[in-house]
Amino acid sequence: MGRGAAAVIHLSNFTRFSVAHRANPKARTDATYGARQRAVLNRAAFEQAKHEIAAWPGYAPTPLVILPGLTRCAGIAALGYKDE
């Protein structure tokens, strides 16, 4: 499949899953990213959370499963699936 060509992926084996987009009615697209957000979503907070979660008993990172068949069907460079 060439670059930019449309891919048709038949999902008949995935009938138990439905796909839908739901807009969050409470989302504020006009809101600014301010001090409150930066206090939680920043590199130091990320590192702290990562360290804490890694210390949980029985914790193990989930693997990234590469999907070469779907990658080829979709005509993209790479596709991975992570079951969290």
N, C-alpha and C positions, 0 to 999 in steps of 0.2 A: 504494500500500500504506500502510495507516494505521500510526500509531505503535503499537508493541508487537505488530504482526501478524507471524506467522511467515513467513519467506521460504524458498522452495524453489529451490535453485540446482542445476541439473543439470550435473554435471561430466563428462559423457560424452566431451567433447573432451580431457579431461585423464587418460585412462586409464593413461598411463605413470607417473603420480605416485601414490604411495600416501601416505595420511595415517594417522598413528598417534601415540598418546601413549605415551611411554616414561618411566616413573618412574626417576630416578637412584637406584640402590640404595645409593650411598654418600652421598647427600645427608643433611645433618644439620640438620633443621628446628629442633632445639633449640639449635644453636650461636649464640653471641652474635657481634655485629658488633664486633670489638675493635680494638685498636691496629694489629695486623698488617693487617687489612682496610683500615682508614682510611689506612694508610701508602701503599697502592696505589690505592685507589678514593676519590679526592678531587679537588677542582677543580684544584689545581695539577698533579697527576699527569696529569689529563685534558688540560690545556692543553699540557703538555710533550709528551705522546704525539701530540696533534693537530698541533703544530708540527713534530715529527720526521717524521711520516707525510707531511705536506704537502710536505716537502722532498725526498721520494724522487723519483728521476728517473722521469719519465713518469706521475707520480701525477696523477689527476684525480678529483674527486668523482663518484660515480655519481648519475645523475638519479633523482628520485622521479617515477614514472609514475602519474598519477591514473587511476583506473579507474571512470569514470562509469556504465558499464553494470552492472557488478557492484555498485556503490554503490546504484543504484536497485533491483536485484534483492534485495539484502540489506535494503533499507529503512533504511539508515544515512546519517549526514550526509556522510561522506567515506571513501574507501578509496584507499590508495596502495600501490604495490609498489616495492621497492627491491632490485635485483639486485646483491648485493655479491659 
